[in-house]
Amino acid sequence: MPVPAAWRFALCCPRWKPRTPEHPGHEERPEHPRVNTPAAEAAALAARDAYGRLVAYLVWRWKDLAAAEDALGEALLKALEHWPQAGVPAEPQAWLLAVARRELLQSARHQGVVQRLADDPLLRALMPREDDPAPAPFLQAHPVPDNRLRLMLVCAHPAIDRQVRTPLMLQAVLGLDAQRMAAAFLVSPSAMAQRLVRAKQKIAQAGIRFEEPDAQDLPQRTHAVLEAVYAAYGWAWDRLGASGEEGETSSELAAEALYLAELCVALLPDDPEARGLWALLQFCESRRGARFVREPDGTERFVPLHEQDAALWDHAGMARANALLREAAALNRMGPYQLEAAIQSAHAQRCITGRVPWGGISLLYQGLLQIAPTLGAHIGHAVALGTAHGAAQGLAALDSLPATEVNNHAPWWVARSHLLEQQRRWVEAADALRCGMGLTQDLRVRSYLWHKLQALNAALATDAGP
């Protein structure tokens, strides 16, 4: 689980304390040296492993996200102060939880904190009130197996605007901020932040009362949760293997998304889309090790799916994913996650046949576009169509997309370059590739595109002759 910024800052800044102006009674801490002791490493590990589970538990009991995060931050600081002298406890996560609960109780004694909790527009509205009735009978018989998933189901209430449900879940439960989520939703960070603010204001002003879903509402809310898990994994997937903190965070978030996808299957065993999503993520995980190659200078270069060395794929993982996909298909209700998983399964056939079945993949994309006509699905369909039936058809499909949606979208330019290359239109292909490079932030992907550009320039020189 990605560690929130406050926790990461606490590990490197000896004088950090959370929201001091809003926490009367929190005194300045004395400085202590920044050293990587075993105790500090244990605290950091406990923070990464326990954050999602602990914050969901505390939020559900305390009904305030900010207070729960602050209390956990204080617990971590106390761990950094006490563990080097007293030793790391046998159960670090339990120790952090106990200290965080004490922090919450102590903070509640200060009227300023109590008032702040009462005024919090997000969790005050999202969480059930103290006098709420017992959980719905369905959930008594089929309890949600993890508080994080439980909290995500609450955030998926139909009264919350559909566009903001997924970002709300990612922020409240999985720890992603507006800056990180913006790229995944193809909006600016400021626009994403405004969406979240407006959603919280609407929740507060409308006085929406939230309850756990009953049996008939659960599938609809689960679909919203699946969208959030899918988005979380997508954000992580684009950054897996990156150096530094971003790479570590993305790896933890990917693992969390896989875990939550598995929990969704446990919650709704008869929902084929839950199995479809889990299968899709398993397919992606199975080829993680083949996505990048190391260059002689030590840098890494991205390798697209159709160029990856299939010998580097996790074939056992792909077998598990195919089994999940078959189980989903047996339930006879098709959905977008099953179709995306089926596309991945078709690509995986290259392990056996040595060929990519582009015609079949094009048909699968056609089905996906009928259900979920996203920009990514349109681009994927155009590439498959152009590869299977001629570049002209693929280019026509790309050109049919609104310019306002694709002009600043790197994958569209890269796909266009790929299809122009098939027609030996080297100059146009190179121009499109340069546009894609200019819109790409990941240095590993830029390295791949640069190599492609050199190949296009070489082809142009060969055609031009002496």
N, C-alpha and C positions, 0 to 999 in steps of 0.2 A: 504494500500500500504506500503511495507517495506520502512523504512526510510534509505537513503544511509548512509554509514559509516560516511561521513563528517558531516551530520546532527546529527547523534547520538552522535558523539564526541563533537559537539558544545553544546549539552545539558549538558555535564558533565565537559568540560574543558573550563575554563573562558578565556583562552588566545588563543583559536583556531582562525585561519583565513585561508581561502582557498588559496592554491598554492601561497604563498607570493612571491617567486622569480619571478613568472610569472605575478604578479599583481603590477607593480609599482604604488605607490600612496596609497596602502593599508597600513596604519600605525598600529603599535602594539596597541592592545586594552588594556585598564586598566583592572586589575583583578576585578572581582565582585564575591560575595559569591555564592557558589553552594547551593541553597535552592530550595525545592519543593514548590514554591509559586503557587497560582492559575494562575498567569500570565505565569509562566514557563510551567505549565501543559497545559494551553490553546495553547501555542506555539507548544508544542510537539504534541498535538492532531491535530492542523491545519497542521503540517508537515506530520503526518501519513496519514491524510485524503486527503490532497491536492497534495502531491508530484507528483504522476503520471500525474494528470490532468494539473498541473501548468507547470511541466517540458516539457510535450508534447506541450503545447501551446507556451511556450517560444522558444523551439527548432524549431518549425515550423516557427515562426516569425524571429528568430535570426540566425537559421541555424547552430547552434553549441551546442552540448550537454554539453561539459565541461563548457562553459561560462554560460549556463542556470543553471547548478547545482551550480556553484560558486555564481551566483547572488541570488539564492534561499537560499543558506547557509548564505550569508550576510544579507538577509532579516530576516532570523530567529534570527540571532545574534542581529539585531536591535530590533526585537520584545522582546527578553529577556532583553534588556537594557531599552526600553521605556515603555512597557506595565505595569511593576510594579508601575511606577509613574503616567502614564497617563490613565491607565485602559485598559482592553482588548477591542478592537474595536468591533462594532456590527457584522462586517463581517471580521473575521480574515484572511480568505483565500484571499479576495479581497485586504486587506491591504498588505499581503505578496506579492501578484502579483504586486501591484503598486510599492512597494519598490524594488522588483527584477528588474522591468523594468528600474527604475532609475539607479540601479547599472549597468545594461548592457550599458546604454547610457553613463554613466560616464567612464566606462572601455574603451569604444570605443574611447575615446579621447586620450588614451595612445597608441602610435604607437606600442609598444611591444605587447600589447594585440591584436591590430588589426592584426599584423603580425601572432600572434599565431592562431587567428581565421582563417586566410587565409590558414595556413598550416595544419589545422586539417584534417586528411585524411578521417574521418568517416562521420561527418555530412556535411562537405563541399561538398562531393560527393553525399551523400544521398539526401540532400534537393534540391528542385528546385531552380534555379537561379532567381534573381530579375526580369529578362526579360522573364521568362517562360510564355507561353500562359495560358489562363484560364484553370481551371480543365476540364477534359474530360466531354463531354455532359452527359454520364451516371451518373457521380457523381454529376453533377449539378442537375439532376432530382432525384437522390437517394443519398443524401449526407451521408458520413460516420458519424454516430451519435456521435463519440467521437474522439478527436485528438490523443489519445493514439492508438486507432485502426487504424487511418489514418496513423500514423507513422509506425506501424507494417506492414501495406500493402506496404509501401515504402521499408522497409527492406526486403520484400519478393520478390524483383525484381529477375527475372530469371537469370540475369547475375551474381548474387551472388551464390557462391557454395552452393549446397543444404545442405551439412553437417553443414554449419555455419549459415544458415538463422535463425534457431530457437535460437541458442545461441546469435546471434546478436540482435534479438528482445528482448530476456530476459534481456540482458545487457543494451541496449539503452532505453528501454521503461519501463521495470518492475523493474529495479534496481538490478538485480542479478549479482554478480561478478563471475569470472572464478572459484574461489574456491568453491562456492556454486553450480555452475552448473555441475562441473566435475562428481560428483557421479551420477547425474541423467542420464548422457550420457555415463557412464561406461568408463570414461577416467580419466587420472590424471589431477590435476589442471594445471600443467605446459603444458600438451598437449592441454588443452582447451584454455589456454592463448595464446599459439602459433597459434592455429587455428584462433582466433579472430585477432591477429596481422597480420597474413598473409592475411586474408580477407580484412582488412583495407588497407594494402599495395597494394593489387590487385585493390581495388576500386580507390585508388589514382593514381596508375601507368597507369591504363587503361583509366582513365578519363571518367568513366561510367556516363552517364547522366540519372538521374532518374526522372520519371514522375508518377503521379497517374495513376492507371490502368484504362483502358477503360472496356467496358462491357464484351468483350470476354476474357480478361485477368483476370478479377476479381475473377472468381471461383478458378483458379489455385493458385492465391496469397492467397485467403482466406484459402485454404487448408494448406498453410504454416503457416498462422496465427493460425489456429486451432491446428497445431502441437505445436506451442509455448505456447498457452494457456494450452494445455494438459500437456506439460512439466512443466510449472509453477505450475499447480495444483499438479502434481505428486511430485514435490520437497516439496511443502507445506504439502501434505498428509503424507509424511514420518515423518514429524516433528510436526504435529498438537498435541497440548496438552503437548508439552515439557515445561519444566520450564524455566523461565527467558526470555531473549530477543528473543531467537530462537523461542520459542512457540508463542510469540506475533507477531513476523515477519511472521511466517508461517500462522497464522490465518488471518492476513491482506492480504497476498498474495493469499490465498485460496479464500477470498472474492473478490479480484480483478479479479482472473481467472473466477469465476462464473459470474461476471459482464460483462467481455469481451466476454464470451461465449454467454451471452444473447444478446449483441450488434451484434455479428456475425449473430445470427438468424434474428435480425432486418434488417441487411444489406442485407442478402441473404435469404429471406423467402422461396424460392423454393429449397434451398440446404438441402437435408436430413441429410448430415453429420454434418452440424452446429447444427441441432436439436439433432442428435445423441450424439454429445459431451456434449451439455447442459444437456441432459437426464442422461448421464453417471456421470457427476459431481453432479447432483441432487441426484442420487442413493447413491453416496459416502457420500455426506453431510448428507443424511438421517440416516446413521448408524454411524455417527461420535461419538455419545454419548455412543456407545456400544463397542468401540474398546479397551478401557482400563478399568481395575478394580483396585481399591485401595486395597493394601495389609494391614494387621494389623499394620505393622511398618510404614505406611504412604507412602510407595513407590507405584508406579503404575506398572501394568503388562499388556502386550499386550494380546489381545484376537483375534485370527484369525476369519475370517468371518464365517466359518461353525460351530464355537463354541460360537458365540455371542448370547446373550439373545435377541431374536427377539422382546420381549416386550419393549426393550429400543430403538428400531428403531422409526424414525419419519414416521409414516404410511401415513400422509398427504403428506409429501415430496415425498415419494415413489409413491403415486398416481399421483402427478404432473409429475414425471419422466416417469412413464408408459404412461401418456397421450402424452408427447413429443415424446416418442418412437413410439407410434401408428401414430402420425402425420408424422414422418419421414418415416415409413414403407409405408404410403399411397402414397409417392412420387416415390416408385418403383425403387430406385437406392441404392443398398446395399453398405455399406462401413464399414471400421474397427471400427469407433466410435459407429455406430449402433450395430455392433456385440458385442462390449465390453459392451454396455449398456444392450443388450439382455441377456448377461451372468449375469450381476448384477440383472436383472429382474428375471431370473430363480432362483437365490439364494433367492430373496425376496419371492418366492412362499412358502418358509418355514413358513412364517407368517400364511398361510392359511392351508397348507397340513401337516405341521410338518415335512416334509421330503425335502431333497435337491435332485432335479432331475439330478443326475450326468450323466446319459446317454444323456439327452438333452444338458447339458452343454458341454459334450465331442464333440457332433456334432457341436455346435456353435463354439467351439475352432477350429475344423477342417476347418470350413468356414473362420475363422479369419486367420488361417495359410496360406490359399490360397491367401489372400490379403495382409496381414502384418505379415510375419513370424519372429516376434521379439523373442528374448530370453525369455521374460516374457510369451509370448503366448505359446511357446513350453513347458515351465515348467507347466503352467496352464493346458494345454492339457494333459500332462503326468499324472498329479494328478487326473484330472477328468476321464481319461481313466482307470487308475489303480483302482480308487474307484468304477467305474461302471462295469468294465469287468475283474477285477483281477489285483493284484499288479504286476504280471509278465509283463503284457503288458505296464503298466506305467513305470516300470524300464527299459524295452527295449527302450521306447521312450526317457527316460532321457539319457541312455547310448549312444544313437545315436548322441547326440550333441557333437560338437568339444570340446575336453578337454581344449584347450586354452581359450575357452569362458566361461567355467563353473567352472574351478578349483578354481577361486577366487570370485565366485558368491555365496553368502550365500543362496539365495532362492533355488538354485539347490541342495545344500547339505541338506537343511531342507526337501525339497520334497522327496529326496532320503531316508532320515531317516523315513519319514512318510510311504512310501511304503514298506520299509524293515520291519517296525514294523507290518504292516498287515500280513507279512509272518512269524512273530514271530522270526525273525532273530535279536535278541536283541543286540548282541555284535556289529554287523555291523551297526545297526540302531543307537546305541549310538556313535560309532565312527564317523558316518556321522554327527550326531547332534553336536558333539564337533567341527567338522570342521566349521559348520555353525555358532556356537557361536563365534568362533575365528574371523570370518569375519564380525560380527555384532557389530556396534557401539552403537546403541540405547539401553540404559540400560533397557528400558521397554520390548523390544523384547528379550533381553538377559535373563531377568527374566522369561519370558514365556518358553524359550528354556531350562533354568535351571530346571524348574519344569518338563518339558517333560523328561529331562535326568534322574531326580530322579525316575520318573515313569518307565522308561526303566530299570534302575538298579534294581528296586523292582521286575519287571517282570522276569528279569534274575535270581534273587535270588530265586523266587518262583519256576521257572522251574528247577533250579539246585537241589532243595530239601534240606533236612537236611544232 
